[in-house]
Amino acid sequence: MAPAVLTISSKNYSSWCLRGWLACKLAGLDFVEEVVSLEDPSARAELLLLSPSFLVPRLTHEGAKVWDTLAIGEYLAELKPEAGLLPADRTARAHCRAICGEMHSGFYNLRSALPMNLKARHPGHKVWAGAQADIDRVIAAWSECLATYGGPYLFGDRLTLADVMYAPVVTRFITYDVALNRECAAYCRTIMKVPAMMEWIEAAKAEPSEIEELDMEF
Ligand SMILES: N[C@@H](CCC(=O)N[C@@H](CS)C(=O)NCC(=O)O)C(=O)O
């Protein structure tokens, strides 16, 4: 059987692609990457055939076509229950789904004010109030998880979809030098040492293309 195909775009800028890719890695899925350039019109036309939403990541696996990150995560959790992408305990699982959903549907100010850019560093970056409210909520959500489940990951000693969904937030906090409490700073360091995360970041740094609007000067 042909392996699964994960369609992604830039490793440096695409936070949703990082999430989809990380979920596939943590699930232990045998997959190949297909990289499309979102700026190339012919690649965009091809993408429309693959992904009705025009968005990536997009996973194709044994007849299943999944073009939304949260749906990819749920698909993988069902396909590979042994990977523990969702906590085994019912109430922890509900909590995990709630904070994954919160990331998927919210934090608009954080996402637009602090775009993912793994090659960049902005020491002392000044965060505007709207984005700070989102940052405060992320810190509260992480702190509650770390205190409740004991770390080092959000739901204890195994990486789950919650860590996947917040992984690009970890990188944004580092890129934009966001002030964090001790527990959350330690959590960021832990995530940055996850081998799959290190693999993605290394590839992102080797990417040649730069998207001008996202390489803003602050
Ligand atoms: N809600 C979607 C969001 C996916 C998304 O916004 N993907 C971006 C890349 S990070 C994209 O494909 N953008 C298309 C474009 O920039 O033309 C998901 O969960 O997968």
The ligand as a Tripos MOL2 file, in Angstrom:
@<TRIPOS>MOLECULE
LIG
   20    19     1     0     0
SMALL
NO_CHARGES

@<TRIPOS>ATOM
      1 N1         -8.2030   25.7890    9.6520 N.3       1 LIG1
      2 C1         -7.1840   25.2980    8.7410 C.3       1 LIG1
      3 C2         -6.1750   26.4010    8.5340 C.3       1 LIG1
      4 C3         -5.1110   26.0200    7.5320 C.3       1 LIG1
      5 C4         -4.3770   27.2260    6.9560 C.2       1 LIG1
      6 O1         -4.7570   28.4000    7.1880 O.2       1 LIG1
      7 N2         -3.3190   26.9510    6.1890 N.am      1 LIG1
      8 C5         -2.5370   28.0110    5.5550 C.3       1 LIG1
      9 C6         -1.0610   27.7310    5.7190 C.3       1 LIG1
     10 S1         -0.5700   27.9040    7.4080 S.3       1 LIG1
     11 C7         -2.8280   28.0140    4.0550 C.2       1 LIG1
     12 O2         -2.9860   26.9600    3.4560 O.2       1 LIG1
     13 N3         -2.9410   29.1760    3.4560 N.am      1 LIG1
     14 C8         -3.2190   29.2900    2.0590 C.3       1 LIG1
     15 C9         -2.6130   30.4970    1.4600 C.2       1 LIG1
     16 O3         -1.8380   31.1520    2.1560 O.co2     1 LIG1
     17 O4         -2.8790   30.7350    0.2930 O.co2     1 LIG1
     18 C10        -6.5740   24.0600    9.3450 C.2       1 LIG1
     19 O5         -6.8430   23.7920   10.5170 O.co2     1 LIG1
     20 O6         -5.8750   23.3010    8.6830 O.co2     1 LIG1
@<TRIPOS>BOND
     1     1     2 1
     2     2     3 1
     3     2    18 1
     4     3     4 1
     5     4     5 1
     6     5     6 2
     7     5     7 1
     8     7     8 1
     9     8     9 1
    10     8    11 1
    11     9    10 1
    12    11    12 2
    13    11    13 1
    14    13    14 1
    15    14    15 1
    16    15    16 2
    17    15    17 1
    18    18    19 2
    19    18    20 1
@<TRIPOS>SUBSTRUCTURE
     1 LIG1         1 GROUP 0 **** ****
